[in-house]
Amino acid sequence: MNTQVRIERYADQGRCVAHIDGRVVFVRFALPGELVTIRLDEPHDRDDRFWTGEVTEVIEPSPDRVDPVWPLAGPLAWGGGVGGADMVHVSIPGQLKWKSSTISEQMRRLGHMDVDVPVAGVPDDVERRGLGWRTRIEMIADDDGRPSMRRRESHTRVSLDAMPLATDALNAVADELHVWDGGFTPGSQIRLAVPEPRNATAGLPPQRGELSAQQTEGGLASSNSSNYALLIDGKLRAGSQTLTETVRLNDGHEFTYTVDAGGFWQVHRQAPIALANEVIDLVRQQLDGATSAVLWDLYSGSGLFTLPLASATAERTQVLSIEGAKTAVKSAQRNLRAAGLDNVDSRAGDVSKTLRNIPKNLALPDVVVLDPPRAGAKRHVCEQIADSGARSVIYVACDPTSLARDTATLTDLGYDLAHIQGFDIYPNTHHVETVALFTK
Ligand SMILES: C[S@@+](CC[C@H](N)C(=O)[O-])C[C@H]1O[C@@H](n2cnc3c(N)ncnc32)[C@H](O)[C@@H]1O
């Protein structure tokens, strides 16, 4: 059913709210204030609490509207429908406004905190219209063995011949490896990871399955030839199982990380830099020139924050890092050794369980940094942090809803929100990262 509606306000998941005869409708590819024609998703009936639908025509556009920068991910009616970029119809300044409103709204509703949260863009994203940022992509091989994405409301898969959200370096590797030509087992999962910058392979031994320079004239034949990974169903098909990432902070410190090709690493080419700068600046500010410090780095991954925390904050620093994925902990320990850092107790395990048994010299942290998964830290971990007596807590969040819930808990436990900043490290999608500082 097609019908005309006036769009009212932002909702979740990149959708907006409209009403039809008093019933809420969540509309994809819309913007507040617009008059649009939408097609309601099937099935819908009179008893549904709310309906969902998608824009088919824009009659009165918002000033924030742009033509979808990646049409294949745009509305189904305009030839799109593959998902993965639910804000392709919004200008980058419009996306920052939307994401700021989303975080602020969640902080008000669930965090009981009246705060306007600014969201910063990442250098070059405006010029690049929010494309060219993903250093990791995942796709499924279609029936013809080509990388593909599923089109909404159908069982057909759309084969791809480029990934506009991915970096130039990643697309170059994909071309060199003829990834878009296919030849994969139908249904297999294709993951391609290419560090940015790629020129960081110094000292890495060639890996089994790696293409030789002769095989890969041009892009891959350069000095950094092995610093990428093509994984099929989690198994290395080409490149290296271990990738090398470098992160240069604003203060000139540069850190080198080896990370497992199948493991977690911040996906936007600039995200590790933006987040590590923010975290380290806040930690230094909280330590206020102290010459010694105890720091906790919870949900620490391969050590993105651990290395700068251990070496670029106080003169004498002891760090406790906790991470659940064993491979990531091994990477972090290797990264610390390679950086000559022996002041980190790097533990593998569930954060909550591991915190039950902490050596005395690390039990009283000055600052706690935590970067939990989407579900957030939840009450018990917030209580363990509060019980540690930490004066400052720096919370890195990829989900504003979980952050807002944990904000309410931390506030209950005596912390005040001292600073909060959003980072748009997922342009053209509704996702957003937030860094919040709590103090007491
Ligand atoms: C958002 S990532 C952050 C990693 C790191 N700070 C970074 O930026 O690269 C969250 C990490 O938490 C880990 N994790 C998830 N649940 C956990 C738990 N209950 N205990 C310990 N680690 C956990 C995941 O393996 C993942 O590495």
The ligand as a Tripos MOL2 file, in Angstrom:
@<TRIPOS>MOLECULE
LIG
   27    29     1     0     0
SMALL
NO_CHARGES

@<TRIPOS>ATOM
      1 C1         34.2410   -2.6310   21.2460 C.3       1 LIG1
      2 S1         35.5080   -3.8200   21.4040 S.3       1 LIG1
      3 C2         36.8070   -2.8060   22.0310 C.3       1 LIG1
      4 C3         38.1990   -3.3150   21.8840 C.3       1 LIG1
      5 C4         39.3170   -2.2800   22.0080 C.3       1 LIG1
      6 N1         39.1070   -1.3290   23.0700 N.3       1 LIG1
      7 C5         39.4980   -1.5620   20.6720 C.2       1 LIG1
      8 O1         39.0220   -0.4230   20.5310 O.co2     1 LIG1
      9 O2         40.1310   -2.1330   19.7620 O.co2     1 LIG1
     10 C6         34.9140   -4.7260   22.7600 C.3       1 LIG1
     11 C7         35.8030   -5.8820   23.1930 C.3       1 LIG1
     12 O3         35.2110   -6.4820   24.3440 O.3       1 LIG1
     13 C8         35.4450   -7.8850   24.2970 C.3       1 LIG1
     14 N2         34.4170   -8.4640   25.2040 N.ar      1 LIG1
     15 C9         33.0890   -8.6020   24.9800 C.ar      1 LIG1
     16 N3         32.4650   -9.0620   26.0840 N.ar      1 LIG1
     17 C10        33.4190   -9.2300   27.0320 C.ar      1 LIG1
     18 C11        33.4040   -9.6540   28.3920 C.ar      1 LIG1
     19 N4         32.2630  -10.0010   28.9960 N.pl3     1 LIG1
     20 N5         34.5700   -9.6850   29.0670 N.ar      1 LIG1
     21 C12        35.7360   -9.3420   28.4550 C.ar      1 LIG1
     22 N6         35.8050   -8.8890   27.1820 N.ar      1 LIG1
     23 C13        34.6750   -8.8510   26.4680 C.ar      1 LIG1
     24 C14        35.3350   -8.2290   22.8310 C.3       1 LIG1
     25 O4         36.0520   -9.4150   22.5500 O.3       1 LIG1
     26 C15        35.9670   -6.9870   22.1740 C.3       1 LIG1
     27 O5         37.3410   -7.1870   21.9430 O.3       1 LIG1
@<TRIPOS>BOND
     1     1     2 1
     2     2     3 1
     3     2    10 1
     4     3     4 1
     5     4     5 1
     6     5     6 1
     7     5     7 1
     8     7     8 2
     9     7     9 1
    10    10    11 1
    11    11    12 1
    12    11    26 1
    13    12    13 1
    14    13    14 1
    15    13    24 1
    16    14    15 ar
    17    14    23 ar
    18    15    16 ar
    19    16    17 ar
    20    17    18 ar
    21    17    23 ar
    22    18    19 1
    23    18    20 ar
    24    20    21 ar
    25    21    22 ar
    26    22    23 ar
    27    24    25 1
    28    24    26 1
    29    26    27 1
@<TRIPOS>SUBSTRUCTURE
     1 LIG1         1 GROUP 0 **** ****
